[in-house]
Amino acid sequence: MLTIAVTGATGAQGGATARALLAAGHRVRALTRHPNSPAADALHGLGAEVRHADFDNRPSLEAALAGADSLFAVTTPFGTDTATEVRQGKALVDATAEARLGHIVFTSAAHADRRTGVPHYESKRLVERNLRAARVPWTVIAPAAFMDNYASGWTLDGLRDGTFAWPMPADRPLTLIPAADIGAFAALALQRPDDFAGHRIDIASDECTPGQMAQILATALGLPVAHQEVPLAYVRSRSADLAAMFEYFTTVGLDVDVTGLRRDYPEVSWHSFTDWAVAQDWPALLSHAPTPQ
């Protein structure tokens, strides 16, 4: 039984990883800036030890990591900025090395090692570079586009009107993965450090075009849904970072070997986009207030 610290434990990726590790019988130390949140309470109810940790507070990181065997690490620029993500990522890597943990699994983004020019991919590339230079065994898992984003934000708003609004052409393929599969793959890597240390792996569980996604969503919702391509200029007016990402998706694409991953890692219960879509509670999601414009 391992003791594994999990950052971002109250978020999608960290939460999925924590649940996968708990289900496998390991001790999970859930690190969060908000230990009294409902999400933290839910993890505690599942058996996790909840600890306060702040990437900008080195003593809190040191205390939270002390005595752990390994770490699942996730960073984000959203809510702050890319410079903050890089700084916090370095602080986390440095604290992990200082604590002499046996393994760190960092979740990045598919193609973030390819100089994409997408700001939040570039910040992760810098965190990866710091990780490789650290004195700790590392693994980088790099997820493709998140399926879970299709049940929130402007996509969910569009579905209320029977529209799958997405800033890509209807026939351009995109590789996808749900948070549950990210967590399952991270848990696998954390449990098998000898097999995964020193490796960087892009991960995805399905590949669909926006046109196909609209059809799948229509079946899952039981309602007509049509794809509508959102102009990149509109996305750019809201976020230059996201516009750069969608431009990359459209012009270069995320080529992740879905077939090879399913073959090589059958322990992960890979979910197709259809699997994910039919599992969502769409009536509850659609009844929530629309996202403010």
Rosetta blueprint (number, residue, H / E / L):
1 M L
2 L L
3 T E
4 I E
5 A E
6 V E
7 T L
8 G L
9 A L
10 T L
11 G L
12 A H
13 Q H
14 G H
15 G H
16 A H
17 T H
18 A H
19 R H
20 A H
21 L H
22 L H
23 A H
24 A L
25 G L
26 H L
27 R E
28 V E
29 R E
30 A E
31 L E
32 T E
33 R L
34 H L
35 P L
36 N L
37 S L
38 P H
39 A H
40 A H
41 D H
42 A H
43 L H
44 H H
45 G H
46 L H
47 G L
48 A L
49 E E
50 V E
51 R E
52 H E
53 A L
54 D L
55 F L
56 D L
57 N L
58 R H
59 P H
60 S H
61 L H
62 E H
63 A H
64 A H
65 L H
66 A L
67 G L
68 A L
69 D L
70 S E
71 L E
72 F E
73 A E
74 V E
75 T L
76 T L
77 P L
78 F L
79 G L
80 T L
81 D L
82 T H
83 A H
84 T H
85 E H
86 V H
87 R H
88 Q H
89 G H
90 K H
91 A H
92 L H
93 V H
94 D H
95 A H
96 T H
97 A H
98 E H
99 A L
100 R L
101 L L
102 G L
103 H E
104 I E
105 V E
106 F E
107 T E
108 S L
109 A L
110 A L
111 H L
112 A L
113 D L
114 R L
115 R L
116 T L
117 G L
118 V L
119 P H
120 H H
121 Y H
122 E H
123 S H
124 K H
125 R H
126 L H
127 V H
128 E H
129 R H
130 N H
131 L H
132 R H
133 A H
134 A L
135 R L
136 V L
137 P L
138 W E
139 T E
140 V E
141 I E
142 A E
143 P E
144 A L
145 A E
146 F E
147 M H
148 D H
149 N H
150 Y H
151 A H
152 S L
153 G H
154 W H
155 T H
156 L H
157 D H
158 G H
159 L H
160 R L
161 D L
162 G L
163 T E
164 F E
165 A E
166 W E
167 P L
168 M L
169 P L
170 A L
171 D L
172 R L
173 P L
174 L E
175 T E
176 L E
177 I E
178 P L
179 A H
180 A H
181 D H
182 I H
183 G H
184 A H
185 F H
186 A H
187 A H
188 L H
189 A H
190 L H
191 Q H
192 R L
193 P H
194 D H
195 D H
196 F H
197 A L
198 G L
199 H L
200 R E
201 I E
202 D E
203 I E
204 A L
205 S L
206 D E
207 E E
208 C E
209 T L
210 P H
211 G H
212 Q H
213 M H
214 A H
215 Q H
216 I H
217 L H
218 A H
219 T H
220 A H
221 L H
222 G L
223 L L
224 P L
225 V L
226 A E
227 H E
228 Q E
229 E E
230 V L
231 P L
232 L H
233 A H
234 Y H
235 V H
236 R H
237 S H
238 R H
239 S L
240 A H
241 D H
242 L H
243 A H
244 A H
245 M H
246 F H
247 E H
248 Y H
249 F H
250 T H
251 T H
252 V L
253 G L
254 L L
255 D L
256 V L
257 D L
258 V H
259 T H
260 G H
261 L H
262 R H
263 R H
264 D H
265 Y L
266 P L
267 E L
268 V L
269 S L
270 W L
271 H L
272 S L
273 F H
274 T H
275 D H
276 W H
277 A H
278 V H
279 A H
280 Q L
281 D L
282 W H
283 P H
284 A H
285 L H
286 L H
287 S H
288 H L
289 A L
290 P L
291 T L
292 P L
293 Q L
